[in-house]
Amino acid sequence: MTGALEAVRARRSWSKVTETAPTRAELLVLVSAAGRVADHSSLRPWRLIELRGDDRARLGAAIAEAQGDDEPSAKPLRAPLLIAVVASYRPSEKVPRWEQEAVASGVAHVLSLLLDEAGWGVIWRTGGYTRSQAVARMHGLGEDEELLGWLYVGGKPAGARPGRRKIVDARTKLHRLPAAADPASTEPGEEKPAATVGKKAKKKARKRAKKAEKKARKAERKARAQD
Ligand SMILES: Cc1cc2nc3c(=O)[nH]c(=O)nc-3n(C[C@H](O)[C@H](O)[C@H](O)COP(=O)(O)O)c2cc1C
């Protein structure tokens, strides 16, 4: 077991995998852990579907139907196990669909990471057919369900190296807010909306007011002493 930082840094997608796959029992442990992702109102708006053996041929046929092809697609045969990731939207006034999709997506990312750390090769795949009727029907999706794609899972081939993506330059990704408008530039009688006055500007204004008060008190004391 490695730390989270190490596991995330080491994770790679494996586009080619061998015919070994985690058992259902092994998967259950990882799925339960992946379900720990942040989840507004704990709606658990997701589910997963295991596709093994002939299930994959059925997916190949559904892909062909969606694409209008004569031959079934062989794409699902690229791994012994496919895990379909399903967003199962729950009725909620508080949690919109996009938040629920974020939860389902989080589960898929964490599950990929856990599988990778457990020694399995994984790649998240989609296609133009992902949200087609034929593919939804074949998975038995409900009216309020949508696919987010499939995790293709298998063994990591011995001696093979997965592709490497360039490391993200965090400085280009971690930003600050644009500068707040200077409250001093406000025209007399014109008030700025609270949201446009930044914390820093407010602190500066408080400091200025305190300094002015101190100066006024000093001048008052001096004047009294001269009386
Ligand atoms: C929602 C989603 C869909 C994806 N669909 C595909 C796909 O259809 N084909 C593919 O080659 N990569 C797809 N990817 C990207 C791969 O899963 C993988 O991230 C990419 O090959 C980079 O490899 P890496 O994860 O090791 O950096 C998808 C990723 C996500 C998150």
Ligand as a Chemical Component Dictionary entry (heavy atoms), coordinates in Angstrom:
data_LIG
# 
_chem_comp.id                   LIG 
_chem_comp.type                 NON-POLYMER 
_chem_comp.pdbx_formal_charge   0 
_chem_comp.three_letter_code    LIG 
# 
loop_
_chem_comp_atom.comp_id 
_chem_comp_atom.atom_id 
_chem_comp_atom.alt_atom_id 
_chem_comp_atom.type_symbol 
_chem_comp_atom.charge 
_chem_comp_atom.model_Cartn_x 
_chem_comp_atom.model_Cartn_y 
_chem_comp_atom.model_Cartn_z 
_chem_comp_atom.pdbx_ordinal 
LIG C1  C1  C 0 -14.288 10.611 -19.732 1  
LIG C2  C2  C 0 -13.037 10.126 -20.416 2  
LIG C3  C3  C 0 -13.132 9.499  -21.649 3  
LIG C4  C4  C 0 -11.993 9.047  -22.306 4  
LIG N1  N1  N 0 -12.128 8.405  -23.509 5  
LIG C5  C5  C 0 -11.030 7.914  -24.132 6  
LIG C6  C6  C 0 -11.143 7.140  -25.313 7  
LIG O1  O1  O 0 -12.227 6.867  -25.809 8  
LIG N2  N2  N 0 -10.004 6.702  -25.917 9  
LIG C7  C7  C 0 -8.758  6.977  -25.361 10 
LIG O2  O2  O 0 -7.752  6.563  -25.945 11 
LIG N3  N3  N 0 -8.630  7.684  -24.239 12 
LIG C8  C8  C 0 -9.723  8.146  -23.585 13 
LIG N4  N4  N 0 -9.592  8.851  -22.423 14 
LIG C9  C9  C 0 -8.237  9.176  -21.924 15 
LIG C10 C10 C 0 -7.544  7.991  -21.287 16 
LIG O3  O3  O 0 -8.390  7.414  -20.318 17 
LIG C11 C11 C 0 -6.209  8.408  -20.622 18 
LIG O4  O4  O 0 -6.434  9.345  -19.612 19 
LIG C12 C12 C 0 -5.243  8.958  -21.642 20 
LIG O5  O5  O 0 -4.926  7.950  -22.553 21 
LIG C13 C13 C 0 -3.966  9.496  -20.994 22 
LIG O6  O6  O 0 -3.297  8.503  -20.281 23 
LIG P1  P1  P 0 -2.907  8.711  -18.767 24 
LIG O7  O7  O 0 -4.198  8.602  -18.001 25 
LIG O8  O8  O 0 -1.903  7.652  -18.437 26 
LIG O9  O9  O 0 -2.279  10.047 -18.638 27 
LIG C14 C14 C 0 -10.717 9.265  -21.717 28 
LIG C15 C15 C 0 -10.640 9.867  -20.469 29 
LIG C16 C16 C 0 -11.780 10.285 -19.817 30 
LIG C17 C17 C 0 -11.666 10.922 -18.453 31 
# 
loop_
_chem_comp_bond.comp_id 
_chem_comp_bond.atom_id_1 
_chem_comp_bond.atom_id_2 
_chem_comp_bond.value_order 
_chem_comp_bond.pdbx_ordinal 
LIG C1  C2  SING 1  
LIG C2  C3  SING 2  
LIG C2  C16 DOUB 3  
LIG C3  C4  DOUB 4  
LIG C4  N1  SING 5  
LIG C4  C14 SING 6  
LIG N1  C5  DOUB 7  
LIG C5  C6  SING 8  
LIG C5  C8  SING 9  
LIG C6  O1  DOUB 10 
LIG C6  N2  SING 11 
LIG N2  C7  SING 12 
LIG C7  O2  DOUB 13 
LIG C7  N3  SING 14 
LIG N3  C8  DOUB 15 
LIG C8  N4  SING 16 
LIG N4  C9  SING 17 
LIG N4  C14 SING 18 
LIG C9  C10 SING 19 
LIG C10 O3  SING 20 
LIG C10 C11 SING 21 
LIG C11 O4  SING 22 
LIG C11 C12 SING 23 
LIG C12 O5  SING 24 
LIG C12 C13 SING 25 
LIG C13 O6  SING 26 
LIG O6  P1  SING 27 
LIG P1  O7  DOUB 28 
LIG P1  O8  SING 29 
LIG P1  O9  SING 30 
LIG C14 C15 DOUB 31 
LIG C15 C16 SING 32 
LIG C16 C17 SING 33 
# 
